[in-house]
Structure formats: C-alpha cells, structure tokens
Amino acid sequence: MHLCLKQLMNMSSSTSRKTYGLKILNARHKEIRRLKRDGHIAEIHGNKFWNSSFLIMDYLRQHPIPRSTRVLEIGCGWGLLGLFCSKKFSCHVHGIDADENVLPYLDLHARENNIKMTAEKKKFEQLTIAYLSQFNLILGADICFWDEMTMVLLKLIKRAQRGGVSTIMISDPCRPPFSDLAEKAKERFKEVSVVKKFLRKPVKASGEILIIKP
Ligand SMILES: C[S@@+](CC[C@H](N)C(=O)[O-])C[C@H]1O[C@@H](n2cnc3c(N)ncnc32)[C@H](O)[C@@H]1O
C-alpha cells in the first residue's frame, strides 16, 4: 500500500502532538503500545500525561528560570514538565515517582525529543532533607489527588524548606486535597501565592499553581 505524505502526517499527528517544543505521544503511538505490552502498566494514575503540567509550563514561559537551576519533578509520571525545563532552560532536571512503571514512558519521551532528564523510583515520603537540598526548584503537576496526600506533601515542603530549596510549585485542576494543601501552606509558610490559570491552547485547561518560597 502506498501512503501519500499527507496521510503519513495525519497518522503521526493522531499518535502524537507537538506543543511547548515537545513531542508528546498518546496511547495510540506504537512505542506506547509496546511498553504496555511489555507489562509497564501504571498503578497510581501515571497512565498518561496530565494537563496540569501545561499550567506550569505556561507560567515558566512567562517567568523563565536560570540555566543553573537544579530542578526536581515530583510525581513526574511521563516527565514532560521536567523535559520542558531541561529543553527550554537547559537546566539539570531529575524526576521521582513512586511507580517504576512510568519511568520507561519518561525515557521514551526523552529519547523522542532528544532531551536529557534523569529519574528514579522514590516516594514523596522518602525524600529526605539531605536529598531535597540538592535542588533549588521543586515542581509537581497533578500530584495531590487523595486526601492523605495533603499532609504528605505539606511535610515534604517543610523538609524542602529545611533543605534550602528556594521554590516549590504544584499545579492542579483544584481538587479538594490540593485546595486544602494551599490553605495549610498559607498558614505555615511566609511567601505563598496561588496563581489561577486558564489555557485555551494546546488544550482547554484550568486550575491553580501553588507557589511557595519557603
Ligand atoms: C496524576 S499523575 C500525574 C503525573 C505527571 N505529573 C503529569 O502531570 O502527567 C500522578 C503521579 O504521581 C505519582 N505518585 C502518586 N503518589 C506518589 C507518592 N507517594 N510518591 C511519589 N509519586 C507518587 C503517580 O505514580 C503518578 O505518576
């Protein structure tokens, strides 16, 4: 069967999209299907890329970070937010996620985009003060979706403060555990802001970014 260029381009756009300088693969892409066939099935909602990452990407485009920034993406899933920082600002980015099954999807996107980002399996609860002190900026998108995560993340932010991390940004479509986290953070830390975001492109997405400079 002969396919014309237009047909080939349609095929590729139905399995991936290009936005924020990144190629993002979807569930129909053959490499994503291959990873699933190989048994990499995400267990804690890391089965796809979530739109809250776009909220922080958009914010960082307007508020760029220096190249020297050491970024930690927590609950990184497929790691597109970290990959965006690595590509756009050329900074060093590391990701952690409790679910090792998401890491091959991160590696795949790093390869497809020719971007460097390291990652490992670790839980929020395992990130010690010494570990967190290696980073200046902590990012997390859509990571506060169960009630028990509010206190886990609040404690993580406290440890990050002790470790000298300068900024923590967590974005969310405003689920109740996240709103609770934002309220508690305002009570406990000095410099806390909540930025509301509404995006029309590349998808319609809305939510908030909790920004803490502890
Ligand atoms: C809704 S997904 C969001 C993934 C990614 N941040 C994104 O925006 O596409 C939540 C991610 O948090 C991870 N996660 C959940 N609980 C965690 C914990 N206690 N420690 C570290 N990662 C966790 C999940 O494995 C999953 O990849």
The ligand as an SDF file (V2000), in Angstrom:
LIG
                    3D

 27 29  0  0  0  0  0  0  0  0999 V2000
   -1.9950   12.1220   38.0700 C   0  0  0  0  0  0  0  0  0  0  0  0
   -0.3830   11.5110   37.8030 S   0  0  0  0  0  0  0  0  0  0  0  0
    0.4790   12.9730   37.2280 C   0  0  0  0  0  0  0  0  0  0  0  0
    1.7390   12.6260   36.5010 C   0  0  0  0  0  0  0  0  0  0  0  0
    2.5060   13.8220   35.9260 C   0  0  0  0  0  0  0  0  0  0  0  0
    2.9030   14.7310   36.9680 N   0  0  0  0  0  0  0  0  0  0  0  0
    1.7040   14.5440   34.8690 C   0  0  0  0  0  0  0  0  0  0  0  0
    1.2730   15.6950   35.1150 O   0  0  0  0  0  0  0  0  0  0  0  0
    1.4790   13.9790   33.7970 O   0  0  0  0  0  0  0  0  0  0  0  0
    0.2350   11.3650   39.4800 C   0  0  0  0  0  0  0  0  0  0  0  0
    1.6380   10.7800   39.5870 C   0  0  0  0  0  0  0  0  0  0  0  0
    2.0690   10.8460   40.9540 O   0  0  0  0  0  0  0  0  0  0  0  0
    2.7010    9.6080   41.2830 C   0  0  0  0  0  0  0  0  0  0  0  0
    2.5740    9.3990   42.7420 N   0  0  0  0  0  0  0  0  0  0  0  0
    1.4530    9.1330   43.4360 C   0  0  0  0  0  0  0  0  0  0  0  0
    1.7290    9.0000   44.7540 N   0  0  0  0  0  0  0  0  0  0  0  0
    3.0640    9.2120   44.8910 C   0  0  0  0  0  0  0  0  0  0  0  0
    3.9660    9.2230   46.0100 C   0  0  0  0  0  0  0  0  0  0  0  0
    3.5410    8.9850   47.2480 N   0  0  0  0  0  0  0  0  0  0  0  0
    5.2660    9.4820   45.7810 N   0  0  0  0  0  0  0  0  0  0  0  0
    5.7220    9.7350   44.5090 C   0  0  0  0  0  0  0  0  0  0  0  0
    4.9180    9.7230   43.4160 N   0  0  0  0  0  0  0  0  0  0  0  0
    3.6060    9.4740   43.5980 C   0  0  0  0  0  0  0  0  0  0  0  0
    1.9440    8.5800   40.4560 C   0  0  0  0  0  0  0  0  0  0  0  0
    2.6530    7.3860   40.2710 O   0  0  0  0  0  0  0  0  0  0  0  0
    1.6990    9.3350   39.1570 C   0  0  0  0  0  0  0  0  0  0  0  0
    2.7280    9.1510   38.2230 O   0  0  0  0  0  0  0  0  0  0  0  0
  1  2  1  0
  2  3  1  0
  2 10  1  0
  3  4  1  0
  4  5  1  0
  5  6  1  0
  5  7  1  0
  7  8  2  0
  7  9  1  0
 10 11  1  0
 11 12  1  0
 11 26  1  0
 12 13  1  0
 13 14  1  0
 13 24  1  0
 14 15  1  0
 14 23  1  0
 15 16  2  0
 16 17  1  0
 17 18  1  0
 17 23  2  0
 18 19  1  0
 18 20  2  0
 20 21  1  0
 21 22  2  0
 22 23  1  0
 24 25  1  0
 24 26  1  0
 26 27  1  0
M  CHG  2   2   1   9  -1
M  END
$$$$
